[in-house]
Amino acid sequence: MTRPPVVTLADQMFYSTVHIESVAPTGTSTGTGFLVLYSKADGTSIPVLVTNKHVLQGARSVSFTLAGAKEGEPMPTGTRITIVDFGDESWFGHSDPRVDVATMPFAHVLQKMSDSGAPAFYRAFGSDLLLTRDQADQLDSIEGVTFIGYPNGLFDTASMLPIARRGQTATPIFNDYEGLPAFLIDASVFPGSSGSPVMIFDRGSFTTRDGTTHIGSRLYLAGVIAAVHTRRVHGEVQFASSAVASFDDMIDLGIVYKVSAIQECVDAMLAKFGIILTGAPAADALA
């Protein structure tokens, strides 16, 4: 079956994520990352991986998987690179220990894929798509959101595509949930979704806070999923003798850290390397 070319906004979002598998002394876990492309002062670009601290923390080796590319088109096969001796110095976490945001330079991973004869097909969010404070002020308190990733490590192995899900904001984006640069979404968020990009994505038309309906499409990168709220559930299990089991039940409320926290992490990371960006938004101008 021939697939149409990757041209629409929705098409390209499916190629913005990275499947992450981390191996730590405590075991193996999977998560999601996504790419944001920044412009350097010398005119070149730098792709940055955005994910969560808990996805990378303590990992001894990490494998990154993307769709493969051939002659500039995506292939139904993946390309995978494993970095051994992966340490906490390989990535940068947000300076606030309560903010579960991590970033990592990704050009060397993409280069390794290319050098191995299996280049990656990917699309990165431009830094101009990061949601600004002014744009957030035009949003209503309840907005639809789209997020893409690998819930429970799942993806379409025949096409290497991740899984897109939709929900809505459960707290206003312009509000700081629990005093943190975060908001909640009402959506089915599962382990493996950690690190997924959260977007305001409307196709065809959208309505702004003042009630005006606009014809056209709208795409903003609003943040990164970090966790899901749970509740403690007690249930009776019938065996030869009855017992009460307790387990955590997810209540479909995901915690999303805002793009301002992402940009703060990126700024600190690039400052360490002495890299100067051009055209990148200031963190305090972002939602």
Backbone as a ProteinNet text record, in pm:
[ID]
protein_1_A
[PRIMARY]
MTRPPVVTLADQMFYSTVHIESVAPTGTSTGTGFLVLYSKADGTSIPVLVTNKHVLQGARSVSFTLAGAKEGEPMPTGTRITIVDFGDESWFGHSDPRVDVATMPFAHVLQKMSDSGAPAFYRAFGSDLLLTRDQADQLDSIEGVTFIGYPNGLFDTASMLPIARRGQTATPIFNDYEGLPAFLIDASVFPGSSGSPVMIFDRGSFTTRDGTTHIGSRLYLAGVIAAVHTRRVHGEVQFASSAVASFDDMIDLGIVYKVSAIQECVDAMLAKFGIILTGAPAADALA
[TERTIARY]
84.3	0	88.7	63.4	140.8	84.5	173.6	130.5	143.7	53.6	67.7	192.1	244.3	364.3	336.1	441.9	431	429.5	309.2	298.1	211.9	107.5	18.4	80.5	24.1	71.7	57.4	-56.8	-79.5	19.9	46.5	147.1	280.4	322.1	455.2	466.5	355.6	360.3	393.1	351.2	378.5	527.6	605.2	748.8	832.1	767.9	838.9	888.4	845.1	876.5	988.2	1046.7	1155.5	1117.9	1125.8	1102.8	1230.5	1217.7	1333	1319.9	1424.9	1430.8	1553.9	1532.3	1641.5	1665.6	1792.2	1830	1904.4	1847.4	1904.1	1918.1	1989.2	2001.5	1866.6	1765.7	1633.2	1550.6	1599.7	1526.4	1520.1	1438.6	1423.1	1289.8	1290.6	1167.1	1165	1044.5	1030.7	966.8	995.1	937.6	937.7	897.9	886	975.1	1026.5	1092	1043.5	1070.7	1038.7	1145.7	1150.4	1258.7	1211.6	1292.8	1271.9	1397	1378	1490.8	1515.4	1639.2	1679.6	1783.4	1788.9	1887.3	2000.2	2123.4	2241.1	2281.2	2359.8	2401.1	2483.6	2548.6	2631	2549.4	2416.7	2330.8	2297.2	2364.4	2333.4	2221	2171.4	2060.6	2105.6	2037.4	2067.7	1938	1925	1807.1	1825.8	1722.4	1725.9	1616.6	1653.9	1556.1	1497.3	1364.9	1294.8	1225.4	1242.3	1175.3	1165	1159.1	1151.5	1278	1306.6	1420.7	1408	1288	1274.5	1288.3	1278	1298.2	1445.9	1535	1678.3	1759.1	1706.1	1782.8	1824.5	1952.8	2004	2028.8	2004.7	2021.1	2169.1	2199.1	2334.9	2351.9	2243	2242.3	2103.3	2097.3	1970.3	1967	1853.1	1832.8	1730.3	1762.7	1673.6	1631.2	1498.8	1446.7	1359.4	1382.8	1301.4	1268.3	1181.4	1154.3	1278	1300.3	1411.8	1377.1	1479.2	1459.5	1531	1469.9	1533.4	1494.6	1595.3	1574.2	1475.9	1490.6	1410.5	1268.7	1233.5	1098.8	1104.6	998.3	999.4	987.1	1052.7	1048.9	973.3	915	843.3	936.7	1064.9	1162.6	1218.8	1260	1313.6	1464.2	1517.2	1660.9	1682.8	1777.5	1794.7	1942.7	1970.8	2106.9	2104.8	2196.8	2209.6	2336.9	2322.5	2438.1	2469.8	2582.1	2625.4	2704.6	2722.7	2789.3	2719.4	2588.5	2507.8	2501.6	2535.1	2535.1	2454.3	2437.9	2359	2423.9	2552.2	2617.7	2578.5	2506.5	2467.3	2346.5	2274.9	2153.1	2147.1	2051.5	2040.8	1898.6	1888.4	1758.5	1729.9	1602.3	1562.8	1618.8	1660.8	1726.9	1636.2	1504.3	1410.2	1383.6	1416.6	1398	1252.9	1159.8	1018	969.9	1049.1	1008.4	1072.6	990.8	1040.1	1056.8	1156	1187.7	1336.5	1367.6	1506.8	1526.5	1645.9	1680.7	1816.6	1841.8	1966.3	2000.2	2124	2163.3	2145.3	2089.8	2054.8	2122.4	2199.4	2261.6	2354.8	2427.6	2522.8	2452	2330.7	2254.4	2208.5	2156.2	2113	2230.4	2347.8	2466.3	2509.4	2502.1	2536.7	2445.2	2316.6	2222	2259.6	2292.3	2331.2	2460.5	2558.3	2687.7	2674.1	2572.6	2552.7	2481.3	2444.7	2374.6	2224.6	2173.9	2029.2	1986.8	1984.8	1946.4	1801	1771	1636.3	1553.1	1424.3	1328.5	1258.6	1268.3	1208	1164.1	1077.2	1035.4	1047.5	1099.1	1116.8	1025.6	980.2	904.6	1000	962.4	1040.9	1021.8	1123.5	1111.4	1003.1	962	855	717.6	709.6	582	559.1	658.8	641.3	536.7	441.9	330.3	378.5	348.2	388	280.3	316.3	218.8	104.7	138.4	34.8	-61.6	-9.1	-95.1	-179.4	-120.1	-194.9	-309.4	-290.6	-396.5	-516.6	-496	-606	-678.9	-626.2	-689	-797.3	-895.8	-998.3	-948.6	-1023.2	-981.9	-986.2	-1073.8	-1081	-1053.8	-948.3	-908	-877.7	-901.6	-863.6	-713.1	-657.1	-513.2	-490.3	-378.5	-333.5	-195.7	-171.4	-36.9	-3	124.9	171.6	287.9	283.7	392.6	374.6	427.7	435.5	377.3	243.9	182.7	209.9	260.5	299.4	400.3	474.9	574.2	516.7	386.1	320.6	345.8	360.3	362.9	332.8	308.9	279.3	410.4	438.6	567.6	577.7	463.7	467.7	505.2	482.8	513.6	607.1	634.8	718.1	652	521.7	452.9	409.4	419.9	370.6	217.8	162.7	16.9	-26.6	-125.9	-180	-304.6	-316.4	-434.2	-480.7	-606.3	-662.5	-729.9	-740.1	-807.8	-836.3	-842.8	-865.1	-792.1	-770	-706.9	-800.6	-745.6	-823.1	-801.6	-692.6	-670.6	-626.1	-654.8	-616.7	-465.5	-424.5	-282	-218.3	-295.9	-238	-229.5	-274.4	-263.4	-146.2	-73.8	36	-15.9	-31.2	-84.7	10.5	-44.4	33.6	154.8	143.8	251.9	371	356.5	464.2	431.9	531.8	504.5	441.2	316	250.1	100.3	34	-112.4	-153.9	-281	-333.7	-412.1	-410.4	-496.6	-585	-708.1	-801.7	-788.9	-710.1	-679.3	-625.6	-627.5	-574.9	-422.9	-355	-209.5	-159	-67.5	-16.2	135.9	197.6	343.2	390.4	498.3	544.4	507	396.3	359.4	447.9	521.4	611.2	705.3	710	794.1	721.2	590.6	514.1	490.7	497.3	463.9	313	273.6	131.5	108.2	11.1	-10.2	-153.1	-167.4	-295.9	-300.3	-386.2	-389.4	-533.6	-564.9	-698.1	-682.6	-762.7	-754.4	-884.8	-873.5	-990.3	-1048.2	-1064.7	-1117.1	-1088.3	-1089.7	-1072.5	-1135.5	-1169	-1233.1	-1143.1	-1117.9	-1034.1	-1118.2	-1050	-1113.3	-1226.8	-1218.2	-1321.5	-1444.3	-1443.4	-1557.9	-1551.7	-1445.3	-1431.2	-1386.6	-1457.1	-1419.5	-1331	-1216.7	-1120	-1113.9	-1105.9	-1089.2	-940.3	-900.3	-759.5	-718.5	-592.2	-539.5	-454.4	-437.7	-361.1	-278.9	-150.9	-63.5	31.5	23.6	116.6	170.4	298.9	355.5	338.1	262.5	224.7	305	362.9	438	472.2	518	561.9	495.4	437.2	374.8	482.1	454.5	551.8	496.1	367.1	312.7	161.8	101.5	-43.6	-85.2	-192.2	-244.6	-307	-292.8	-351.7	-430.8	-511.4	-581.6	-556.5	-558	-539.4	-672.9	-676.5	-798.9	-779.2	-878.9	-876.2	-984.9	-950.2	-1049.1	-1029	-1137.6	-1130.3	-1105.3	-1005	-970.5	-1009	-1088.1	-1137.7	-1041.5	-972.8	-890.8	-944.7	-863.9	-906.3	-937.1	-856.7	-887.6	-887.7	-985.4	-1000.8	-884.2	-849.3	-744.8	-787	-732.3	-761.1	-638.2	-655.2	-545	-556.9	-443.5	-440.4	-356.5	-403.2	-327.6	-359.7	-273.2	-292.3	-370.5	-478.6	-565.2	-548.7	-511.3	-492.6	-628.3	-634.3	-761.9	-763.1	-677.9	-679.9	-660.9	-573.1	-532.5	-380.6	-335.5	-193.1	-134.2	-10.8	61.7	154.2	139.1	215.3	299	428.3	514.2	520.8	510.6	494.1	623.5	605.4	720.3	817.1	771	864.6	967.8	925.4	1018.4	1112.8	1060.1	1145.4	1253.1	1212.7	1308.8	1413.4	1374.9	1472.7	1577.8	1534	1627.1	1718.4	1662.1	1742	1846.1	1803.5	1895.9	2014.1	1987.2	2094.7	2187.8	2129.6	2210.4	2304	2250.6	2331.4	2433.4	2398.9	2494.6	2620	2602.1	2717.7	2812.5	2756	2838.7	2880.7	2836.7	2870.3	2801.5	2685.6	2611.3	2513.5	2517.5	2428.9	2321.7	2196.8	2085	2043	1978.1	1921	1773.6	1688.4	1546.3	1471.1	1537.9	1471	1393.3	1276.1	1197.8	1261.1	1244.6	1289	1194.7	1250.7	1168.6	1056.4	1084.8	981.8	874.4	891.4	787.4	697.1	730.9	653.2	553.9	450.3	348.1	408
-119.1	0	125.5	214.4	338.4	442.7	500.3	603.5	741.1	832	967.4	1033.8	1135.7	1203.3	1272.5	1292.6	1357.1	1508.4	1565.7	1708	1785.1	1724.1	1798.4	1811.7	1902.9	1918.4	1788.1	1721.8	1595.7	1488.9	1481.3	1387.2	1407.5	1531	1560.8	1538.3	1557.6	1534.2	1388.8	1296.5	1154.9	1122.5	1210.5	1185.6	1277	1337.3	1428.7	1360.4	1235.5	1170	1067.8	1034	936.4	833.2	705.8	598.6	579.9	582.5	573.4	448.7	369	251.4	264.3	269.1	290	162.4	130.6	15.7	67.1	40.3	85.2	-35.5	-21.5	-134.4	-187.1	-101.3	-142.2	-210.5	-211.5	-276.2	-190.6	-234.3	-166.1	-93.2	28.5	104.9	176.2	213.7	285.9	421.2	512.5	646.6	710.7	836	912.6	1036.1	1078.9	1208.3	1273	1400.4	1467.3	1570.4	1613.4	1699	1841.7	1935.3	2077.7	2129.3	2202.9	2251.6	2399.3	2430.7	2568.1	2612.8	2742.8	2800.5	2862.3	2832.7	2887.6	3018.4	3095.7	3226.7	3215.1	3099	3082.3	3035.4	3025.5	2987.7	2840.2	2757.7	2615.2	2587.6	2464.9	2427.5	2322.6	2316.5	2217.1	2151.2	2019	1947.3	1910.2	1933.8	1905.8	1805.2	1700.4	1603.1	1653.6	1650.9	1688.6	1564.9	1538.4	1427.7	1460	1357.5	1377.3	1328.6	1384	1336.9	1188.7	1146.4	1008	907	951.7	861.6	826.5	920.9	902.2	879.9	920.2	920.2	778.4	763.6	635.8	533.7	569.4	473.3	444.3	317.2	277.6	272.2	243.7	251.4	294	364.5	413.8	388.7	336	313.9	412.9	474.7	570.5	511.2	511.4	455.3	557.3	575.4	660.9	583.5	639.3	581.2	596.8	500.1	507.9	592.5	633.9	718.4	658.1	676.4	638.7	739.7	805.1	908.8	1015.4	1051	1159	1123.4	994.8	950.9	851.3	845	750.8	607	519.1	376.7	304	187.9	112.9	37.5	64.8	6.6	116.7	78.2	177.1	183.7	287.8	299.2	320	247.2	241.5	253.1	335.8	352.1	334.2	254.2	235.3	302.9	387.2	454.1	383	316.6	248.1	345.8	308.8	398.3	533.8	528.8	650.8	695.1	819.9	870	996.9	1043	1162.9	1286.7	1276.5	1389.4	1398.2	1298.6	1296.9	1384.6	1423.9	1502	1609.2	1699.5	1812.8	1820.2	1822	1832.3	1975.2	2007.8	2139.7	2160.9	2283.7	2312.3	2293.7	2305	2283.6	2133.6	2072	1926.8	1882.5	1975.8	1940.7	1939.6	1995.9	2008.3	1895.5	1800.8	1679.7	1702.1	1781.4	1812.3	1787.4	1721.2	1695.7	1725.2	1770.3	1794.3	1732.5	1712.2	1646.6	1686.4	1724.5	1747.6	1618.1	1627.3	1503.5	1489.3	1587.9	1581.3	1460.9	1429.2	1317.9	1183.7	1171.5	1047.2	1031.9	1140.5	1136.7	1108.2	1162.1	1137.8	991.3	932.6	791.5	703.2	739.3	663.4	672.4	792.3	812.2	738.6	746.9	681.5	529.8	475.2	330.4	281.1	374.8	337.6	333	378.9	378	516.1	617.1	751.8	755	853.6	866.5	963.5	934.1	1029.9	1092.3	1224.7	1290.2	1430.1	1482.2	1620.9	1678.7	1799.2	1863.6	1984.7	2013.2	2135.4	2254.4	2354.8	2477.4	2552.3	2624.1	2697.9	2805.4	2841.4	2939.8	2882.3	2750	2687.1	2676.3	2714.4	2710.5	2815.1	2773	2858.1	2976.3	3097.6	3216.9	3256.3	3346.2	3396.3	3468.5	3546.8	3619.8	3523.9	3417.2	3318.1	3244.2	3214.1	3144.8	3230.6	3361.6	3451.7	3450.5	3402.9	3392.7	3258.4	3168.4	3038.2	3044.5	2957.1	2948.3	2857.6	2854.8	2772.4	2623.7	2584.2	2445	2441.9	2374	2361.8	2216	2174.9	2041.6	2030.7	1915.2	1891.8	1760.2	1753.1	1631.9	1597.6	1469.4	1427.9	1297.1	1279.5	1166.7	1099.1	966.5	896.3	746.7	680.7	535.1	482.6	491.3	444.7	296.2	263.6	125.2	70.6	160.4	119.1	78.7	102.6	58.8	155	98	175.6	79.2	133.6	51	-2.7	-129	-184.9	-199.9	-197.3	-210	-80.2	32.2	162	246.2	202	273.8	402.3	413.2	534	523.1	633	635.8	643.9	666.2	667.1	806.1	859.5	992.3	976.2	1062.8	1060.6	1204.6	1218.3	1351.2	1359.2	1481.6	1507.9	1656.3	1706.8	1849.7	1896.9	2026.6	2081.5	2063.5	2020.2	2003.7	2120.2	2192.4	2321.7	2416.5	2545.9	2639.1	2642.8	2650.7	2656.4	2781.7	2891.2	3015.3	3014.4	2906.8	2892.3	2799.9	2828.8	2741.9	2641.6	2516.9	2412.4	2386.4	2394.1	2373.9	2467.5	2583.5	2681	2645	2542.8	2499.6	2540.7	2544.1	2572.9	2450.5	2422.8	2299.5	2320.9	2230.1	2225.8	2079.8	2052.9	1917.3	1900.1	1775.9	1742.4	1624.4	1626.9	1516.7	1426.2	1319	1231.9	1100.2	998.8	867.7	867.9	888.2	893.6	768.7	697.1	573.6	579	492.5	482.8	457.7	521.1	518.4	645.4	709.7	840.6	950.5	921.3	1020.9	1075.4	1207.5	1271.2	1305.3	1276.1	1305.4	1455.3	1506.6	1647.2	1666.7	1777.3	1812.6	1936.8	1928.4	2034.9	2085.4	2213.3	2270.2	2260.9	2174.6	2150.6	2154.2	2254.1	2269.2	2278.7	2203.9	2202.1	2254.6	2355.4	2408.6	2532.5	2529.3	2646.7	2633.8	2744.4	2745.1	2872.3	2866.5	2979.2	3031.1	3159.5	3220.1	3257.5	3300.1	3325.7	3427.7	3523.6	3626	3578.3	3450.6	3394.2	3406.3	3464.4	3480.5	3349.2	3307.1	3186.3	3226.2	3159.6	3188.4	3070.2	3097.9	2994.8	2971.6	2847.6	2813.8	2711.6	2678.7	2580.4	2648.6	2579.1	2634.7	2522.5	2547.8	2449.7	2520.5	2484.8	2533.3	2412.9	2414.1	2317.5	2374.8	2304.9	2359.5	2302.8	2182.8	2126.1	1980.6	1916	1776.4	1701.5	1585.6	1502.9	1444.5	1444.9	1390.8	1278.3	1282.4	1184.3	1181.9	1089.5	1078.9	1062.9	1129.4	1114.6	976.5	919.8	790.2	798.3	696	682.8	542.4	526.7	396.7	324.6	204.5	124.8	-1.4	-34.7	-156.9	-250.8	-375.4	-471.5	-606.6	-678	-809.9	-914.7	-997.7	-1105	-1237.3	-1318.5	-1443.9	-1558.6	-1603.7	-1724.2	-1824.1	-1922.6	-2015.5	-1938.3	-1836.7	-1743.4	-1604.9	-1522.7	-1391.3	-1300.9	-1214.1	-1115.6	-985.8	-877.4	-746.3	-698	-669.8	-621	-471.3	-404.1	-260	-234	-142.2	-107.5	35.6	92.8	229.8	228.7	304.3	314.6	453.5	460.1	588.9	656	784.7	856.6	952.4	927.4	1000.6	1150.7	1187.5	1327.5	1333.6	1382	1389.8	1522.7	1518.6	1639.1	1679.8	1803.5	1854.9	1974.3	1968.5	2083.8	2172.6	2301.7	2398.4	2421.7	2485.5	2512.2	2612.5	2695.2	2785.6	2706.1	2595	2509.2	2437.6	2397.6	2335	2432.4	2557.7	2655.6	2689.3	2694.8	2719	2609	2486.1	2372.8	2380.1	2413.6	2427.2	2538.4	2651.2	2763.9	2725	2655.6	2614.6	2514.4	2423.6	2322.4	2386.5	2475.1	2534.9	2633.9	2697.8	2789.3	2714.8	2590.6	2511.7	2485.8	2472.6	2448.4	2577.7	2692.5	2819.4	2842.4	2777.8	2790.8	2907.1	2994.4	3109.8	3087	3101.2	3082.2	3215	3206.2	3323.7	3297.3	3389.6	3375	3289.9	3235.9	3152	3241.1	3197.1	3278.3	3279.6	3389.5	3396.8	3315.7	3243.3	3157	3233.3	3358	3433.7	3490.1	3472.7	3515.2	3398.7	3279.1	3159.4	3126	3053.3	3010.3	2909
0	0	0	-93.2	-102.8	-7.6	71.6	164.6	100.1	134.3	80.7	138.3	73.1	123.9	256.5	333.2	463.9	442	437.5	406.6	507	560.6	649.6	788.8	868.6	1005.4	1083.2	1066.7	1138.4	1093.8	962.1	911.9	983.6	989.3	1041	1191.4	1264.2	1408.5	1440.8	1353	1377	1367.8	1307.9	1293.9	1384.5	1482.7	1572.6	1699	1722.7	1849.3	1834.8	1949	1956.6	2062.6	2027.6	2124.7	2205.9	2338	2427.5	2514.1	2515.6	2603.5	2691.2	2821.1	2916.8	2997.2	3014.1	3095.5	3218.4	3333.8	3460.8	3553.4	3664.5	3757.8	3806.5	3805.1	3851.4	3743.2	3618.6	3510.4	3385.8	3290.9	3163.2	3158.1	3106	3094.4	2960	2916.7	2790.9	2815.6	2727.9	2736.9	2600.1	2599.1	2475.7	2484.5	2374.1	2362.4	2233.7	2217.2	2091.4	2061.6	1936.1	1889.7	1866.6	1911.3	1885.4	1816.3	1707.8	1628.5	1657	1693.8	1722.3	1619.9	1595.8	1504.6	1585.1	1543.6	1609.6	1542.2	1612.4	1561.8	1434.5	1412.9	1292.1	1172.2	1188.3	1077.8	1070.4	1148.7	1150.9	1251.7	1248.9	1337.8	1437.5	1549.8	1651.9	1698.3	1674.8	1724.2	1871.8	1949.4	2092.7	2125.8	2199.2	2247.8	2378.7	2388.3	2511	2566	2694.2	2759.8	2909	2993.3	3138.6	3206.3	3321.6	3399.1	3430.3	3471.8	3517.4	3404.4	3279.2	3165.3	3149.3	3180.8	3157.9	3285.2	3397.4	3522.5	3562.4	3593.1	3639.7	3531.1	3404.6	3295.4	3269.5	3247.1	3210.2	3059.5	2989.7	2844.3	2800.2	2688.1	2635.2	2485.3	2438	2294.8	2242.2	2130.4	2065.3	1930.9	1904.3	1780.4	1709.5	1580.1	1494.1	1367.7	1285.6	1154.7	1067	982.4	890	767.9	695.9	577.1	457.2	339.2	213.7	108.8	52.5	-48.9	0.3	127.2	183.2	220.3	212.6	247.4	362.6	444.4	556.3	509.8	583	554.1	665.1	634.9	738.4	831.8	820.9	912.3	1000.8	1117.3	1210.3	1206	1265.8	1286.5	1435.6	1489.9	1635.6	1670.2	1766	1815.9	1967.2	2017.8	2162.1	2210.1	2309.2	2370	2500.7	2503.5	2625.8	2711.3	2835.5	2931.1	2934.7	2921.8	2928.3	3073.7	3098.2	3234.7	3247.4	3369.8	3392.7	3331.7	3294.7	3228.6	3080.9	3030.4	2889.1	2861.5	2966.9	2949.6	3058.4	3044.5	3135.7	3190	3322.5	3386.3	3430.1	3439.3	3488.6	3628.8	3656.5	3783.9	3905	3885.5	3995.2	4006.2	4119.9	4131.5	4119.2	4135.4	4123.8	3979.3	3888.8	3748.5	3668.5	3623.7	3558.9	3408	3374.4	3234.4	3212.4	3101.7	3065.5	2917.7	2883	2743.4	2714.9	2585.9	2545.7	2402.7	2373.8	2234	2156.1	2035.6	1964.7	1829.5	1788.3	1655.7	1643.8	1752.5	1743.9	1730.3	1787.1	1772.4	1627.9	1571.1	1431.3	1338.7	1371.5	1289.1	1296.7	1417.1	1432.2	1347.8	1343.7	1261.5	1114.4	1071.9	932.3	898.9	989.9	966.6	961.3	1028.4	1029.9	904.3	816.2	693.8	708.5	823.7	848.4	899.3	810.8	854.3	900.9	983.5	1039.1	956.8	950.7	895.9	1016	1028.2	1143.8	1106.4	1188.3	1181.5	1321.6	1332	1461.3	1471.2	1592.1	1615.8	1605.6	1529.2	1527.9	1659.2	1702	1828.1	1819.9	1696.6	1680.3	1713	1732.2	1765.9	1916.1	1996.9	2141.6	2182.6	2262.7	2302.4	2385.8	2340.5	2414.2	2515.1	2605.8	2703.1	2632.2	2531.2	2458.4	2390.1	2332.5	2268.2	2371.5	2485.4	2591.3	2642.7	2643.7	2689.5	2595.6	2471.8	2376.1	2384.7	2468	2485	2591.6	2578.3	2680.7	2794	2903	3017	2985.2	2894.2	2850	2700.7	2662.9	2523.3	2491.9	2368.9	2326	2310.4	2344.3	2329.8	2255.7	2187.2	2119.1	2172.3	2199.9	2240.8	2170.5	2143	2063.6	2135.8	2138.4	2204.6	2201.2	2303.8	2307.7	2438.6	2457.3	2582.4	2603.7	2723.3	2753.2	2652.3	2587.8	2489.9	2355.4	2334.6	2211.5	2095.1	1976	1852.8	1739.1	1619.8	1503.7	1447.3	1474.2	1432.8	1281.2	1210.4	1064.7	995.4	1063.3	1002.7	1088.3	1210.7	1307.7	1356.7	1340.3	1384.4	1529.3	1604.6	1742.1	1743.2	1860.1	1877.6	1921.4	1850.7	1884	1969.7	2070.9	2157.3	2176.9	2218.6	2238.2	2374.2	2425	2550.8	2559.3	2679.7	2698.2	2822.6	2829.7	2948.7	3067.4	3179.1	3301.5	3396.9	3377.6	3442.3	3331.5	3344.9	3237.3	3216.1	3090.3	3061	3120.8	3126	3179.1	3331.5	3396.2	3540.8	3572.7	3680.7	3723.3	3826.1	3784.6	3870.8	3988	4108.9	4232	4238.4	4174.5	4178.6	4092	4009.8	3920.6	3776.7	3688.5	3546.8	3481.4	3518.3	3477.1	3466.4	3394.4	3390.5	3378.7	3401.6	3393.2	3263.8	3211.3	3099.5	3139	3091.2	3110.3	2989.1	3002.4	2889.5	2942.9	2857.3	2895.3	2880.9	2990.9	2993.6	3065.6	3002.8	3058.7	3066.4	3149.9	3147.3	3004.6	2966.6	2828.1	2754.8	2802.5	2747.4	2803.4	2909.3	2967.6	2861.7	2849.8	2749	2621.4	2615.3	2493.3	2477.9	2354.6	2331.5	2341	2402.1	2414.4	2329.4	2239.3	2141.8	2144.1	2117.2	2078.9	1927	1874.8	1730.2	1681.9	1601.8	1543.2	1392.6	1321	1175	1116.1	1032.5	963.4	1026.7	1158.2	1228.5	1377.6	1446.2	1591.3	1646.8	1774.5	1841	1951.4	1954.8	2057.4	2178.8	2282.7	2411.7	2402.6	2311.4	2299.3	2221.3	2181	2110.7	1960.7	1908.2	1763.7	1700.1	1595.6	1521.9	1403.5	1393.7	1288.3	1192.5	1064.4	963.2	942.2	949.4	934.7	1038.9	1040.2	1134.7	1240.4	1352.3	1464.2	1526.3	1546.1	1610.1	1704.6	1831.4	1933.4	2010	2040.3	2133.6	2273.1	2357.7	2488.3	2604.2	2586.9	2698.2	2678	2785.8	2783.3	2898.5	2867.6	2971	3061.3	3192.2	3286.5	3373	3404.9	3499.3	3488.2	3559.5	3564.7	3710	3748.8	3883.8	3900.3	4018.8	4049.1	4178.9	4202.7	4329.9	4382.5	4513.3	4575.4	4580.7	4522	4515.7	4598.5	4679.9	4759	4708.2	4684.2	4636.5	4701.2	4721.8	4782.9	4675.9	4697.7	4605.9	4669.8	4600.6	4656.1	4624.6	4727.4	4717.8	4819.2	4851.9	4956.7	5084.1	5108.8	5217.2	5156.3	5193.5	5131.9	5167.9	5075.1	5098.6	5032.8	5079.3	5022.3	4948.1	4820.9	4738.2	4721.9	4718.6	4694.5	4571	4487.8	4369.1	4331.2	4249.2	4202.5	4072.3	4070.1	3953.5	3892.6	3764	3698.4	3676.4	3704.3	3694.7	3575.8	3476.6	3349.6	3367	3458.1	3472.4	3458.8	3343.6	3317.3	3359.6	3407.6	3447.8	3333.2	3287.5	3173.8	3219.5	3193.3	3221.8	3098.6	3121.1	3013.9	2934.6	2818	2732	2794.7	2886.4	2954.3	3032.9	3095.6	3169.5	3072.6	2957	2855.4	2809.7	2781.2	2731.6	2836.7	2963.7	3070.3	3071.5	3052.2	3050.4	2928.4	2813.1	2690.5	2706.2	2761.3	2779.5	2867.1	2976.6	3067.5	3000.3	2923.1	2854.1	2752.1	2668.5	2563.2	2618.8	2730.2	2792.9	2837.1	2881.6	2924.8	2809	2687	2569.2	2500.7	2553	2491.9	2359.9	2339.6	2213.8	2223.3	2125.6	2122.8	2016.9	2057.9	1966.6	1905.7	1792.5	1732.2	1701.3	1734.2	1706.8	1805.9	1905.4	2005	2101.9	2145.1	2238.3	2376	2446.6	2586.1	2672.9	2769.6	2853.2	2921.8	2965.1	3037.6	2944.8	2813.2	2718.7	2681	2731.3	2698.4	2808	2768	2864.4	2961.4
[MASK]
+++++++++++++++++++++++++++++++++++++++++++++++++++++++++++++++++++++++++++++++++++++++++++++++++++++++++++++++++++++++++++++++++++++++++++++++++++++++++++++++++++++++++++++++++++++++++++++++++++++++++++++++++++++++++++++++++++++++++++++++++++++++++++++++++++++++++++++++++++++++++++++++

